[in-house]
Structures are given as structure tokens and as C-alpha cells.
């Protein structure tokens, strides 16, 4: 159990790896197998698909944000009780941080986890040339174990047979199946607005169709046999996945906003908080739920509050409870969508204004053009309780809004990207907010700092309650 794993990689973006990944997950689930999903890179959207299909949280394997040991640890821990792990690649197999190295690519994940690769090739308008494409991928780095090919966008079954003959003769690996171009089954254009549909279960019929198509047209039993992989090499000295974080019994309670508007959380972030002594208590601003009583910390993750701006604006008591908690001194971390939620208002692309929590002076304005995308090395600024000055963490930015402050506010981070450095986010006393999504496993001290801040607040809250003769 847990030893079978496969990477579904593409020759490039648009080759069809998401279609194949979703279809394989659905087909294996229908066979009664326990399937664990993973995604190469920092993306949140594809893991949401995986989670909906497999019924298990999908996880990111990112060799830029995380060390090799942590990547292997994430894979090992999540796949331990699964029959097969299916890892969806990012972009093309060799695309990553560098045009001359495998850094940050799907190929690097394959190499450091010793996971076999199935290559999805868009064979539209080619026959024997498909073998040249596959052979080129084999030759670029012969150490990457490409064990099979799936032909996508074929014109017909006969076209697929031509591809099979060429690939198997010239490349020495099997063509596992052919997906014929069809208008019947099409994944909607990939964008943030899809995720509410996933949450509501509206894409389940599509997932089922994809599973049936893959089961009919791909030899999933042969693929399962090719997914045999050696046990993962793990650092024996690590007592648990994140050795820099101290294991503690639950000592603090952190309220976590979790619903269709706020659901971009790396599972490891929440697990690390739990390992360090936090009990995570979930609440839904979208459902009008208030921040739970007796909490010592507040976490409002990313998502798309703009998609639900009207509903969040109507949830006045929920917003007021967030404001009260922060004004009372609760150590708060808000990232991207959570940052937007804490501002005075969100202005949508059609000019509508919706009031938000109002802790951060200013507004976020949605735009049709993407405002930022990419990896970030974040450096803590003075006064940042989460990431102290001189400390660094890794994460990424992906958003369509811009923040317009009403006054000059201290920044939370200085972030480095391929475009250079900039100051980002906002600090206001007990709040760290910004667009950068941090992966806590890139800097476990973030967790320690937050727990320490929660304990300090808890002590203050307890002393205040005692001086008032009890009560909350």
C-alpha cells in the first residue's frame, strides 16, 4: 500500500494533463481504489478538482518552496494508506524556474521522488512525428523515467493506431491510450470562478464522464502496473515531517475561515499549526457565522471573496465579529482573499462597492487583467510577529485585485520575484496581511512565532477575564 504512484505530465500547457488526471482519478475510484492526488507547483485550483473526486485533500509538491526532504515527506505521509497516488504535473514536463535546468519542474519532482512519468502528448495534426516528440523528451534527461504515453486530441481511433505504431517502435514504451477530440466532454476554462461550482458539486457529472471515457480508452490496469515505484527515501533523523517545529499538546485555539469564499490553505500549514499546539476551529463568514468564542488566533486564508462580495457584505454580524476579535488583540494572519476581506470594501469590475471588515484602511479593486503571478521570497519587516525582520519564507502571489490604501501603512514583507524586489502587504499591530501565500513548511519558525503570539494573547485574555470576575 502506498508504493504505487505515477506522474501525469504534459509536453506543454494545454496538452490535456488535467483531463487525463481527473479521468484517471475518477476511473480508479470507480474500481474501488483509494486514490491520493498531488499537484506539482503552488496551484490551488487543480487540487480542488482532485479533492472533489478522491474525497481526500490533494497536496502540492513544490521543489522551489520546499526542500527535497519535505517534498518526499509530504508525498510519503499523504500516500501511506492509498492504493495509488496520482501526481499532476505543471506546464510541460521540463518547464520550471530555468530554461537550462530542471529546477522547479515536474521532471525534478519525478527525479527526487523516483516516480514514473506518463507523458500526455497533443497529437493533433501529427503521426510519426509524435514519436520524435516523445523521443526528444526521453533524450533531454534520460534519468527521468517516462514509462508510457497517452495520445490526446487524436482525430480518430485510426489516428491513434498510427501514433501507437510510431511511438512503440521508436521509443520502446507503450501507448497506454488515445483520447479522441470531442466536443462532448470539455473542462470549463480554468479560472478561480470555477471553484464555487466544484464546492457545490456541479462538476460531478463532468468528472464521472471523464472517468468513463478514460476507463474505455486508456489501459488503466497496465498503467497501474507501470506505477510501481520504490519506497521513498526519507531523512531518518527527522522525527516527523517538519522537524524544526516543536510538537506540543493543544494549548491554543486558532479560528480558521473556511468556506467557498476562503479555502486556499496548504494542508501542511494547518497540520503544522496542529503539531505545534494549535486546535484549528473552523467557521464560515459566508454562512454568517461569527468568530468562535475563546480563540487565541485568527487565520483568514486566500480564496475569492469578490465572487461572494454581496453575501459577505450582508453577513454584518460575521464581519463585526472578525473586527471585534482583531480589535481585542487576536494575532491574525490574512493572505490574499483574507487580506481583501479585512479592507474597508471590495470594488468589483462592474464598479459595485461592497463593505468588508474595515480593519485595514483602504479598498481592494478588482480588475480584468491579472495583477500578479509567481513565486515570492518573502522577508519579514520590522513589527511582523509572524515573520520577524531578517527571516525569510517562500510562497507565491496570484490575484486580480489591487489594494488602494487611504493612508500610509507599514508593509508586512519585502518580496523578491524575478522582476526584482518590492514591499508588499500591511502590518497593523496584531495583523499580518498581504497578497503573498506563504507555505509554512518553507519556514517552520512562522508557526512557532504564531503559537507564541497566541499564548501571549491567551495569557492577557485570561488575566483580563480574571480581573473582571470571569466571563469571556
N, C-alpha and C positions, 0 to 999 in steps of 0.2 A: 504493500500500500504506500502510495506517495512517491514511488520511484518512476512512474510514467509521466513524462512531460514533453511538450512539444512547443516550438515557437512557430507561429504563423507570420511569415514575413512577406513583404511585397517587393517587387522590383522598383517601385516608387509609389508616391501617394496616388491614390486612385486606382491601384491595381486590383483592389477588391478584398484586401485582407480583413476588413471589418465584417463584410458579408460572410466570408468563409469562417471567421472566428465565431460569429454569432450562430451560424448554421451548425458548426461542429459542436458547440456547447449544447445547443438545443437537441441535436441528434443523439449525443451521448447521454444526456439527461433522460431522453425517451427510452434509451436502452437500460435505464436503471442505474447508471453510474453516478458516483459523486464527482462533480466537476468543480475545480477551483480555477478562477480566472485571474489573470495578471495583465498588466499593460506596461510596455516599455515607455519610459518618459514620464512627464509630470501630469499628463492629461487626466481630467475628471469625467469627461463625457463617455468615452468608451467603457471605463469601469462601471458606470451606471448601467449600461446595457448588460454587461457581464453579470452584475449583481442581480438584476431583474430576472435573468434567465437561470442562473445557477442556484439562486437562493442563498449565496454566500458572498460576503464582502470581497470584491475584487481589489487587488493591491497593485501599487505601482512599483516597478523595478527600474530604478533610475541610477545609472552609474556615474552621473555627474553630481547629483545631490547627495548620494550616499556612498559610503566606502564599499569595497568589494565584499568584505565580510558581512556588512549589514545587508547588502543585496541578497547574498546567499542565505542569510538568516531569515529575512522576510519570506523568501521562497520556501525554505525548509519548514518554517513554523506553520505557514498557512496551508501547505500542501500535505502535511503529515497524515491526515486522515482522508485524503481524496484519492479516488481511483485514477484520475488523470488531471494534470494541470495544463491549461492551455494559455499560452502567453502571446498576446497580440503585439506585434512589432509596431514601430513608429517610422513613418516615411518609408524610404527604401531601406533594404537590409543594411547597407553600409553608410547611410546618411546619419551624421551626428554633429559633433562640435567642430570637426576639422575635415577639410577636403582631402587630407593626405594621411589621416589616421582613423582608426575605428572608434575613437573616444566618443562616448555618449550615444553610440549607435546600437541597433538591435543586434548586430554582429558581436559587439562587445559583451552584451548580456548573454548571448549564446556561449561565447568562449569562457566567461568567468563562472557560468553555471553548468557548463558541459551539457547543454540542452540541444537536441537535434532540431533542425530547421526544415519546415515545409515552405517552399517558395511559391507564392502566388504570382502568376505571370499574365498580364493582359495580352492575349494573343490575337487581338483584333487586327486583321489585315496582314497576318504572317503565318507561315507554315514551318518550313525547315529553319527559318531564321530564329524561331523560338528556341531551338537547340543552341544557337550561337549566344543568345541572351543568357540562357542557363549556364552554359559553359564559361562565359565571362564571369558570372557570379561565383562559380566554383573556383576559377583561377585567381580572382583578386585576392582572396585569402583562403588557401587550401585547408587551413586549420578549422574553418567554420564548417560544421557538419551538416551540409544540405543533404537530406535523405530522401526527398521526394518533391514533386511539382504538382501544382493544381493549375489547370488552364482556365482562365476566366475570360468572359466576353467572346467566346467562340461563336462562329456563325451557325454551326450545326454540329450534330454528333459526328458526322463525317469529317468535318474540320478538326474536331478533337482527335480523331483517329490519326490524322496526318501528324498532328503535334506529338502524339504518343510515340509513333514510329521514330520520328526525328530525335526526340529527347532521350528515349530509352537506348537507341543505338549510339548516339554521340556522347551522352553524358553519364550513362551507366546507372541511372537512378530511375525509379518508376514514376510514371504519370499516374497520380492517385485518383484523378477525376477531371471532368470537364464541365464547367458551368456555361450553358448557352445563353447568349444575350436574350433578355426577356424584359418586356415592359410590365409584366405581371407583378414581379417582386422587386421592389426598389426601396432601399433605405432612404428615408427623407433626408434632405440636405442637412448636413451636420452643423448644428448651431445650438446655443445654450437654451433656446426656447423649447427644444425637444424634451429636455429633462422632465418638465412637469408632466408631459404625456407619458414618459416612462414611469414616473411615480404613480400616475393614475392607472397604469396597466393598459393604456390604449394601444401600445405597440405589441402586446402579447400575440394577437393573431399573425402579425408580421413575423415575429420570432418563430412561431410554430411553422409557418410556411417555409421559412428559410431552413429550419431543421429537417422538414420533409424533403425539400429539394436536395440538400446536402446528403441525406441518407440514401437517396435514389441515385445520385450522380457521382458521389465520392466513395471510394472503398474505405469506409471508416474502420473496418476490422484490420485492414492492412496498416492503416495509419496508426492505429492503437499499438500494433506490434512494433512499428518503427519508433514509437515514442518511448521505448525502453531507454533509460538513462542511468548513469552511475550515481551512487549516493553522493549528496553534496558534501564538498569539503568545507567543514566549519571550523572556526577558531576554537580549539579545545579549551583555551584559557578563559573564554567568555562564559560567565556563569549564567547569563541569559542574553537575550537578543541585543540589548543596549547596555553594555557593561558600565558605561560612565554614569548611568542613573542609579541611584541607591534604591533598593527595594524597601518599601515601608508598608506597614499596615495602613488602611484608610484612616487619614487624620483630618482631611478637609473635604468639603463638598464644592464642586465646580458645576455651575449651571451651564448647559450647552444648548444653544438654539439649534433645533434640528427639525426641519420640515421641508416642504417643496421649495421654499424660498432660500433656505440656508442649509445646504447639505454637502458643501465641498470640504470634507475633512479627510486627511490621510488617516486610515485606521490606526496606524502606528502612533500618531500624535495622541489619540485618546488612550491607546494602550500604555504608552509611556507615562502619561499622567496617572493612570491607574496603578502602574507598577511603583510609581514614586509616592503613592499615598493619597491620591485623589479619588473620591467617588464622583463619577460624572452623572449628573441628574439632568435629564433632557426635558425641554419644554418647547412649545410651538408658538412663536409670535403670530404666525399666520392664522392659527386657530383661536387667537385671542388669549392664549394662556399667559399668566403672569410669571415673572421670575419666581422660582420656588423660594420658600422661606428658609432661613438658616443657612444660606450659602456663603462661601468664603472666596469664590472666584466666579468669573463670568467669561464665557468663550462664545463669540458670535462669528462663525466661520463664513466662508465665501458662498456664493450662490448667485441668484438673480432676483434681488428684491424689486428691480424695475418691472419684472414680469407680473408682480403681485402688489405693485405700489398702492393701488386703490384699496385692496383688502388690508394691507398693513396700516394705511392711513386711518381706516375705520376702526382698527383694533387699538383704541385710545388707551384703555387700561393696561394692555400689554406693554405698549410703548412707555407709558408712565412708570410702570414697574421697573423697566430697564433703566430709566432715568433716575429713579429713586435709588436703586442699587448702586449705580455709579456715583451718585452724589453722596451716598453713605460711605464711600471709600472702597468698594469691592474692586480688587485688582482685575482689570478687564483687558482681554485681547480680542481685537476685531480685525478681521482680514477681508479685504476686497468687498464683497457684498455686505459683510458686517460693518465695515468702515462706512459704506454708503448709508446704512441704516442709522448710524449714530449722528449723521449730519442733520442740519435743520430740515432739509427737504430734498426730494429727488424730482428732477425735471425730465420728463420723458421726451422722446424725439418729436412728439407732436405738440410739445410746449405745455403739457399739463403739469401742474405742480402738486406734489403730494407731501404733506408734513411727515417727518420721521421723528426720531427720538429727541434731537435737538441738543445733544451734549457737545457736539463739535460745531463751532460757529462757521457756517458756510453751507454750500449745497453741492450735490453731485448732478451733473448734467449729462444725460445720455446723448450719444452721437451715433450716426450710422457707420462711421468709419472706426475701425479698431484703434484704440488709443495706445495699447502696449501689449507686447507678446514676447516672452523669452525668459531665459534663466537669469537669476539675480544672486549675486553675492552680497549679503546684507551685513553692514557694520553698524553696531549699536551706537546711538548718540547719547550724549550726557542726559541723565534722568530717565533712561529707558530701563524699567525694572525687569523687563523680560530678557533683553539682550543688552548687557552692560556695555558701556563705552569701551572700545578696544576688542570686543568679542565679535565673532562672525558666525553667520548661519547661511544656509543655502535654501533657495526657493525659486519661485517664478512669478511672473506677472501675466495676466491675461484679462483684459477688460475693455469695455467700450465707453466707459464714462470718464469724465474729468472732474476733479474737485476744485471748487471755486471758493476759497476762504474769504470770510468777511474781515478778518484781521490777521496779523502776522502770528503764526503759531509755530512752536518748536517742532522740528521734524523728528520722526521715530528712527529713521535709518539713513545711512548713506548707502546707496546700492550701486554696484558695479555690473554693467552689462557689456555686450560687445560694442555698444555705442559710447561707452565711457561711464563716468560717474555722475550721479545726481542725488539730491536729497529727496526723501520720499516719506509719506505718512505724517502722522500727527501724534504728539505727546500732550496729554493734559492730565497732569498729576497721576492718578491711578489707572489711566487708559493708555494702551499702546494700540494704535490703529494705523492701517496702511493698506495699499493695494497688494503688497508682496505676500504670497502664500508661503509660509515657512514650513519646511519639513523638519520636525523636531529631532529626528534621528541624525540630521546633519550637525546638530549642536545640542547634545543632551543637557547642557547647562541651562538652556532655556527652561526646561522642565523643573530643574532644581530651583531656579530663581522664582518661578511662578509659585511653586509649593511654599517656598519661604515667605513670599509676599502674602499668600493666603493664610499662612499660620500667624503672621504678624497681624493681619486684619482680624482673624478669629479671636486672637488674644484681646485686641482692642474692643471688639464687639462684645465679648464675654464680660470684660471689665465694665463696659458701659451698661450692659444689661444688669449686672450685679448692683451697680450704683443706683440704678432706677428701681431696684427691688424686684427684678425678674422681668419677664416679657421678652419680646423679640426686638 
